[in-house]
Every structure is written in C-alpha cells, then in structure tokens.
Amino acid sequence: MRVQLLPKTCATFGLLRFLHQLSLASKASYHEIYRTLEKMTENTGLNDLTSRYRALMRMGIQWRHLKLLKQGGRGHDPGRVGATKEGELIVQCPTCPRKENLPEGWEKASGTERHITQFPFSATTVDEGAVRFLYQFVLCMDANFRLKNQLVSTYSADPGLGTGWAYVVPRQTYEAYVLSQASDQDISSCVGFSALAKANTKFSKGLRYMGVGAVTCGHSEMFLPCGVGNLVKGESYDVACQWFIHLLERMENWPEGYQIPSTTKIRPALPKMHETGHIREKHERLSPERIWAGHNALGNTMKTMGPGTRHDVLDDHFGWWNWQKYITTGMTLVKKYKVAVSLRNVQVEAHCGFLGTISEEQLREWETMCQAWDEEPYPKEQSENLFRVEGAGLSEPQAHKELADEEESRLKAGGVAHHSMSGPECLALGLELEEEQCQLKKIAKKVASGTANQRAALTEQRNQRRKKLKGWEQVCAIYMPGLLQYIINHPIALCTDFPEEAPLWLPSSIPSGNRHVLALAGPGGWEKEFQLLQPQDIRSYTDPEQMKRGPGRCGTVEDNTEPSADPGALTPVDAMM
C-alpha cells in the first residue's frame, strides 16, 4: 500500500477494510480509531509506542480511493483511471429519470387529470395516459453549515486523489464562478435563519469553507453526481425565494456545461421544515430534508482536514449513504406501500364523504381553481392558492405583531390607554414569568448543594424575578380589578418567599367557576380572544387515550389495493349517525 524502496510500515487488507467500514458507520476519525488501537496494544503507559498514525492515515486515504475506483469499474475500462469523467464514480439513484430507465415516447406522456367521474360519490381519478409525473426530476437543495473546514494545509500540498469524480463538484471552475459573483447582498432577506446571519461575522474567520450545499433526489434522498459544493462564505441557498425568477437570465453567465436547457420546465417548492421561517406567499411545499442527520457527526473531523483529503472523504461518505439507500430500497418501499394503501383508503372515503356535503357547482369551481394553480408557472401571481391555510404555523413574533396592530388601531380611533403596558402585553408578561419560574425551580434544585458562585448566581436571578413580580402585580390590579378581592377570599399559605414559588394568578390558574370575578378590563373581548385550552385540545404522543386501538373505520379495506368507492357503502359520517 505504500510505495518506497525500503518499506517500513504496512497494514493488512483486513485492518484497512475494518478502519474503512468503521469510519463510515460510526463517523469516527482515523485519529480516534488509531488511539483505540494504541490503547488495545498498550494501556499501562509503561511502554512508549512509536506513532504510526501518519502512515496509517495515508494508507487509509489510498484505500478509500482504490475502493472508489474499484466500485466504479475503472479497472475494466480501456482508458483506465485517467479516463474517469466528472461524477462517474457514484451510486446512481434508481428513481431519477435517465435515458437508461425511460421508455420510448415518454416525452409525449399526458399530464391531464379527470377529477370528477360521478357526483357525489366519485374520487379523483387519473387518465391512463396521465403519467407525466413519473418522468420528472424532484430535486432538493439544502446546505449544511456544520461541515466547516479550517485554513489547514493547501491544495498544492493536499490536492486530493479523485477531485470531481464523484459527488463533490470540481473545484477550479466552481470556486472561480462563486468568488466572482459573491457579495454581501447574496444573503436572502426572506429567510430568518441564524446560520445565514453569521455568514460574514467572526464565525467565518479562519475558515476556508463555511459548509457544503447539496442537491439530492427528492424521492430517494440520494446524492446526485457533482451535486455537492463548498460554501465559501455561507451563501444563501434560498434559490426559489431569492433569484429563481431570473434563473434563466443568470444562467447565461454560468460556466459551459452548467446551463439548464431553456425548454426545461422548473417549478420551485419550499421544504416543509423551512416553511415557518419564510414568507409563505407564492410558496409550495416539498418533502422534509433528512440527509444531514447522518453526516453532522463528521463536523469535527472535517474541520482540521486538508482540502483535498476532505474532498475525498466527503465523496466516500456520500457514496456510502447512497449505497445504504440503494440496498434498503425494497424494504423501504414495502413498508411505505402497506402504510400508503391503508391511508389511501381512509383519504378516499373521507373525500367521498366530503363531496356529499357540497354542491356540484361549488365542487366544479374549486376544481377549476386547483387546475389553474397547478398549471400556472412560477411565480404564481394570478391564481389563488387553495392549499394555503391562513394562520397555520403562527409564530410568537407574528402573534405579537397582530396584537400590536390591533392596539395601534384602537388608539388611533380614540381609545383610552389603561396603562403604558397594553392588555396583550400584560398576559405575555404573565406567561413569560410562568416559564421563568419553571426554569428557576430547576436551577434551584440543581444548585441546592452547589458552590458559592452557583448559589450567588441563583440569588441574583431571584432578585431579578422579584423586580418583575412587582411590576406584574401593579398591572394585574389594572387589568384584573377583581383579583384583589378573590385573593382575600381565597388566601394561600406560602411555605417560602422565593419568587419561583409566588402565585401569578393567571386566569387559567383560577377555577372556571370563579374566573368571572376577575372582571377582565381593557379593549376587545378577552374572554373570546384568550380562551382556556381544554384537555382535548392538546395530546402528547404517549397519551394513553390516543394510543388505544380504535374500533376501525367503516368500509376501510386495509389489505386491499383498491379503495372502497361503492356509492351504497356507508361513509364514516353515516356510520356515526
């Protein structure tokens, strides 16, 4: 494995194979594995072992590269290794459409759908020729800011062995274009993620790369050839929101071979996980992203690697990920198929029951709106999105903004301010104090027998909470004028004067039969706007009632591959009547 006239260090294929598989499965670095081997050899500290780490690391890198070439079949190619093309040494995604797996005439496939066959007990059906969706690419773009790389070594000293032959894009052309186009304005204003906000701050000092961006298959979650690029300064990856509209115009300046044909129809979508962090207008949804969960553990290893070695190691791990996806495709499809059949039957029956409650005219109007939304290209400015739910995923800042707007409108209309703190702000303060009390109780329990510094910090936090409690008590007297009389009638004996034990007297902490005595004051219908959550409104995943096996849904045939669409069959609604 090591070419020299007088070799002094060698390793068996068995050891190299073990190191390779262990690093792929556990994401451990060669340094950690070598330290383990040292301790297994000598763990008493009495004997000084000669370090063979550098030699083992170099042999391991060569082994990775040789395995990559072997798996790519380069030994059987007449051109051998030197004729390897960009992105050739990969594990191909079996679901992505390619010339090898497309039938003849696929480009003539129809995409029309028939949504109504027989009213009112008809489900959405698709024409036999409406299979165009089978031949479309579904690509996911995402970035990982944990796979950083420090300014260690150089490309001249560590150029890499297979740069551009697998998943990571070739460096020279890619980085030359990125550096020529990057500017401070590249960071999108549509995304509120802290990772992008830190791109040009002290967090990027001393780093060659801020992470990687990847393009993967949306069906199989497999990495695509030359689909991974290094992020030089944490570029924004929010393509659809930021510059998708002018994508074809920007593409004219791209390097040769990177352009997308102008005849290609592209429809952007938004990953579901990022939905709440974006402006939701004109957005669609896509599947969640899970590719980085298996690679985040490489973060510490990637930081101190040379640039070429890092390139080869990323290719190796991405190839291992693709291979694991490939060999488990059958098992995954079987599990998903069983779940899909039962859920499909449930959804079809629910759909049929819903159709029976609306008029045929309303149904056809909605169908026309859905078709218009599907057919309009991005950006969808002319059609109304019927799939968007208003108020879904409302964040805390958005809720504060709505309440502040209501207060502003009331004051402009001549309303009277009861206090410098508005009514919604009063309740927000109470909820904040309630959360801080819970946190303070946990801290107090931990430092009960702690050091003097820990107890001093706890005392300071308690003093701060006491100041907040005084302000809270003053506001409560204004917005809940009946609270003082209620406290007199229902005294509580406190065992301690710690602020985390002080009652806040929030409306939800008072029995419903006595809640009317608070006499909530201020603008708006507080009783309607701030309603108390009922036990049935919130359910945990381990709720015993939710985990009970139900009696089943009438008409659901989970073992059948066809839905129950008999017009005479009882719908779930009819079965409950």
N, C-alpha and C positions, 0 to 999 in steps of 0.2 A: 504493500500500500504506500510505501514511502520510497521514492526512487533516489538512491545515492550509492556511491561506490561501496561504502562500508556502513550498512545499516546497523544502527544500534538499538532501535526501538521498533517493535512490531506489535500487532494486535490480531487476534484470531477473528475470523468472519463471524463466529458466534457472538463474541463480545461486541463487535461493531453493529451487528443486527440487533442485539439486545439494547444497546445505547440508543440506536435509531428509533426503535419502536417505543421505548420508554419515554423518550423526549417528546414524541408525537402524542402519546396517550396522556401523559401527565403534564406536558408543557414545562417540564423542568429543564434547566440549562445544563450544558455539559459540565460546567464547573460544579454544580450541585451533585451531579451524578459521580463525578470524579472524586469529590470529597467523601461520598458514601463508600466508594471502592477503597479509598485510603483507610477509612475507619474500619472497614471489614478486614483489611490486611493487618493494620497495626492500630490498636485503640488504647494502648497503655501509655503512649507518649515516651517510652524508653528508647525507642529506635527512631532515628532520623531518616525518613524515606526520601529518596531522590524524586523530585517532582517530574512527572511525565505528562503534565496537563497539556502543555502546548502541543506536544507531539500527538496526543490523543485527540485534541480538538481538531487539528489539521486533518488527521486521518478520518475523523467523523464527517468533516465537511466534504472531503473527497468521496466518502461512501455515499452521502446524500446525493451528490451529483451523479455518481455512477448508477445508482438505483434509478434516478430520474431518467437517465438516458436509456437504461435497460427497459424500463416500463414503457418508454416511448418508442421502442423498437428501432432505435438508431443503429444497432449493430447489423440489422438486416437491410438497411438502405444502402444502395450503391455509393451514395455521396458521403456516407458515414456521418460522423458528428459535425463536421464542418458545414454540411448542407442543411443543418437544422434551421427551420423557419421560425419566425416570431409566433409565439403562442401555440407551438406544435406539441409541446410536451405536457399536455394537460389530460385530465379525465373528462371526457366530453359529457355534457348534460344530455340525458336521453330524451328529455321532453322538449328541448328547444328545437324549433323547425330548422332543418338543414336540407340540402339537396339530397342527402343520402336517405332521409326518412320521410320525404314528402311524396305524395302520389302524383301521378300525371294529371294535369289540369287543375291543380289546387288553387291557382290564382283566379280561376273562374267560379270558385265556390260562392254560393249565395249567402247573404247575411240578413235577409229579411225574416221577420218573425210574425206569426199569427198569434195574437194574444187572446182572441175570443173565438170559440167554436160553437158553443151552445149556452145561452144565458138561461138561468143564472148559475148552473152547476158546472161550469166549464173552467178548467185550469189553463194556465198559459202553456201553449204548445208551440213547437218549433217545426218549420217545414223540414222535410228530409234533406233538402239542399242547404239549409242554413247551418253550415258547419264552418263558417269563416273563422270563428273564434279559435278553432283548433290550430290554425296556422299563423297565429300572431305571437310575437315576442312579448313577454311580460318581464320587464327588467326593473330591478330595484337598485336605487343608488343610495349609498349611505357612507358615512365617514366614521372612523374610529380614532379618537384623539388620545388613546392610551398607548398606541404603538408608536411612541416617540423614538427619536434617535438623536443622541448627543453628538457633538462635534468630535468624534473619536476617529482617528486614522483618516485616510483619504482614499479616493477612488484609484489614484495611481498606485498606492500601496496595497489596496484591497479591492480590485476591480470586480470580483465575482467570477463564477465559473459558467453560469448559464443565464446571463442577464438578458431578459426579454424573451426567453424561450418558453415560458410557461404563463404564469398569471400576472406577474408584475410587468407593467409596461416598460419598454426600452427607455433608458434614462435620457440620453442626449437630446433627442428631438422633443420629448415630452417636457423636460425641465426648461429647455430653451424657450418654448412657447409660453409656459406658465410664468416664467420670470419676466417675459416681455409684456404680459398682459396684466399682471397683478398690481393692485393699487389699494389704498385704504378704503375706497368706496365699494370694494368687492363684497364686503360683509353685508348680508341682506338685512333690511330693516323689518322684514316680515317675521323673522324668527327671533325669539327671545331667549335662546339658549346661552348659558354662561360660557360654554366652550368656545363659541364664536366671539364673545365679547373679550375673551382673554387672548385672542389670536396675536395682537400686536403689543402686548404688555410684557411685563417682566417674566411671565410664564414661558415666553418663547426664547428667552436669552439662553445662549449656549446650546441650542438645539439645531441640528441640521434639518430635521423634519418634525413637524408637529403631529403627525399621524399618517393615516392612509385613507384613501377613498376607494370604494369598490363598487363594481357593477355586478350584480348577481341575478340569477334566474328567479323570477317571482314564483314559479311553480315548485321547483326542486330545491331552491336555496343553495345552488351550486355556483362557485365562482366561474366566471367566463374568461376565455383566453385574452390575455393582455387587458384585463378589466380592473386592475388594481394600480393606483398611482399614489405617489407620496404627496403629502400636503406640505408645501414649503413654508407657509405661514398661517395655516389654519383657514384656508379658503372656505368661503361659503359653498355648501353643496346643495342649496335650495334652488335647484335649476328651474323648476316649474314656476315658482313664485317670482324669481328674480329676472331671468332673462330668457325664458322659454319662448316668449312671444317673438323675439327676434333671433331665434336659434339658427335658422337657415341663413340669415344675413351674416351672423358671426362666423358661421361655418366656412364662409368663403376665404377667410384668413387662416384657417386651420392648415396644418401640415398635410401634404399629399398622402392620401390613403386613409385619412381620418374622417372625411366627409361622409354624410349620410345622403343617399340619393334623394333628390327633390320630390320624387314621386312617392316616397315613403310617407304613410300617414302615421302621425305620432299623437298620442293622447296622454297628457301628463296626469298623474294621480298623486295623492298625498298619503304617506304611510299613516296608519291609524294611530300609532303611538305618538306621532307629532301633531295630531290634529288640534289638540287643545292649545298648542303653542303657536299656532298660525292664525292669520286672518282667514276665516272659513269661506268667504265668498269666492265663488268660481273654483272651488276645490272639489276634487273627488277623493275617494278612499281607495286604499290598496291594502294588501295583507301586511301584518306586522313584520318587523325585522328581528331575526334571531341569530344571524350569522356571527355576531361578535361575542356572544356569550361563551363560545368555545375557544376564543382567541384572546380574550382580555388578559388571561394569565401570562401571556407572552410579553406583557408590557415591560416588566423589569429586565427580562432577557434582551429585548430589542434595544434598550437604551444605550448599552455600552458596547454594542457590536459595531464592527467596521461596516461601511456602507455596502460593499459587495457581499460580504457574508450574510448580512441582514437580508439582502435581496434573495439570496439562495434559500435561507431558512424560511422566509415567508412563502416562497414558492412551494417548499416541501410541506409545510403545514396546511396550506390551502389545498394542495393535491391530496393530502391525507383526508381532509374534510370532504372533498368531493368523492373520494373513494368510499368513505363510510356512508355517505348519502346514496351512492350508487348501489352498494350491496344490500342496503336495507330498503330499497325502493319497493320491492314486492311485499315485504311485511307491512310497511307503512301504508301502501295502497289498500291492502286487505282490511286493516283496522279502520282506515278512513271510509272505505266503501260501506262497511257494516253500519258505521255511525251515520253516513250520509243517507242510506236507504231509509232508516227509521225516521230521521229528521225530515227527509224529503216528504214522507207520507204525512207527517204531522203538519208541515207547512202547506201542503196541498189541501188538506182538509180544512185548515184554518182559512186558507184563501177562498175555498169554495163557500165556507160559511159566511165570510165577509162579503162576497159578491151577492149573496142573498139579501143583504141589508141595504143595498144602494140601488138606485135606479139605473136603467140601461144607458140613459143619456149621460149621467154623471160618469159612469164607467168609461164610455167612449171618449169623453172629454179628457179624463185623466190619461187614458191610453195615448191619445194624440199628444199630450204634453210630455209624456215619457219618451215617445218616439222622437219628438223634436229635440229633447235634451240629449238623447243618445246620438243623434245624427249631427248635431251642431259641433263644429270643430272648436278647439281651444283658442282663445278664451271664450267661454260660453256666456256671452253678454246679452243675447236675445231671448234665450229660453229660461224658464223658471225651473229651478232645481227642486223637484218634489221629494227628493230623498234627504234633503237637509232638514233637520229638526231644530226649530228655534229654541234657544235656551238650553240645549243639551250640552253638558260639559261646562257649565258656567263656573268660571274660576272665581276665587275670592276677590282679586282686583276688579274683575268685571262687575261683581255684585256691589262692591263699594262704589264703583263709578255710577251704576244705575241709581243707587240710593242718594248719592251726592247730586245727581241731576234732578231728582225729584225735589230735594231740599232747595236747590237753586231756583227751580220753577216756582216753588211755594213762596219763597222770599221775594222774588220779583213781582209776584202777584199781590204783594202787600201783607204777607203773612208775618206773624209775630214770632220772634226767636225766644223761646223759653230760657235758653242758656247758650253760652258760647259753644257747647257741645250739643249736637243735634241728637234726636231720639235714636236713629240707627247707630250713631257713633257710641251712644251710651250702651246699647246692647252689645256692640262689638267689643267695647272695653270690658264688659262683664264676662263675655266668652273668653277673651284673652286672659283675664285674671284667673278664670277657672282652669285654663290649660296650664298657666304658670304655677298654680297651686299644686297640680298633679306632679309637675316636674320637680318642684321644690320638695315635695314629700319623698320622692325617690332619692334626691340628693341627700336629704337629712337622714334617711335610713342608711345610706352608704357611709356617711362620714360620722356616724354615731360614735365610733371608736377610732376616728381618723387622727391625722396630725393636727398640730396647732394651726398651720396655714389653711388646711381644709376647713376647720371649724370657723376660722376668721372669714373665709370667703363665704361660708354659709350665712354668717351673721350679717355681712354686707348685703347679700341678696335679700335676706328677710327685711332689712331696713328699707330697701328699695320697694319691696312689696307693701310695706306699711304706708309709705307715701302714696302709692297708687290706691290703696284701700280708702284712704281719707278722701281722695278726690272722687272715688266711686260712691261713697256714702253721701256726699253732697249732691251728686247728680241724681241718685236714687230718690232723694227727697223731692225732687222736682218732677221727674217723670213717673214716679210711682208714689203719689202722695198718701195712699192708704197703707203703705208698708210699715210706717212707724206704729200705727195702731195695731197692725197684725202682729208685730214683734212683741208689743206689750201684752197682747192676749195669748201669745204662744212663745213664752220665754224658753231659751235653750241654755242649758248649763254647759259651759265650756271647761274642759279639763286643762287647757293650756292657752296662753296668749300668743302663740306663734301665728303669723299671718297665713300660713298654709292651712290652718285649721279654722280660720274665721269663715262664717257662713256669708255667702254673697247674696242670698235671697233673690236669685234669678227667678223669673216667672215659672220656669219649668221645674224648679225645686219645691214649689208650693203645691199642695194637693189641688186637684182640679176643682173640687167643691169650694175651696176658699180663694181661688185665684181672682174672682171678681172684685174682692175687696182692695186689690192693688190700685184700681181706678187708673189704668194707664192713661197718661196725659200726652199731649203733643199732636201733631198733624197726622192725618191718614188713619186708616183702620188697622190699628196694630194687631187686634185680635185676628184679623184676616190675613195680614201680611206675614206675621210671625206666629205661625201655628205650631203647636207642640207635636213633635213626631210621635207616632203611635208605634207600639212594638212590631206590628206587621209591616211597617214602612222600612225597617232595616233588618236584614237577615245575614248572619255570618255563614261562611262556607261549611261550618261544622254544626249548624243549628240542627238539633235532633228532629224537629218537625220537617225541615227541608230534606233531611236525609232519609226519611221514611219512604218506602216504596209505595207509590200510589196504586189505585185500582186499575190504571191503564186508560188509554184514550179509546173511545168507542170508534170502531172502524179502522183502527191502525193495524196494518199487517206488516210487522217489522221484518218478517222473514221473506216477504215477497218483494220482487224487484219492481213491481208496478204499483202505483198509488191507487187507493180506493177512490174512484171517481164516479160511483154509481149514484145517479140523481136521486134514487129512492132511499139511499142509505142515510142514517141519522147523522147529522153534524154534531160536533161537540156541544154546540149551543142547545140543539134539540134534546140531546141526551140528558142535559141538566135540568130541563124544564119539567 
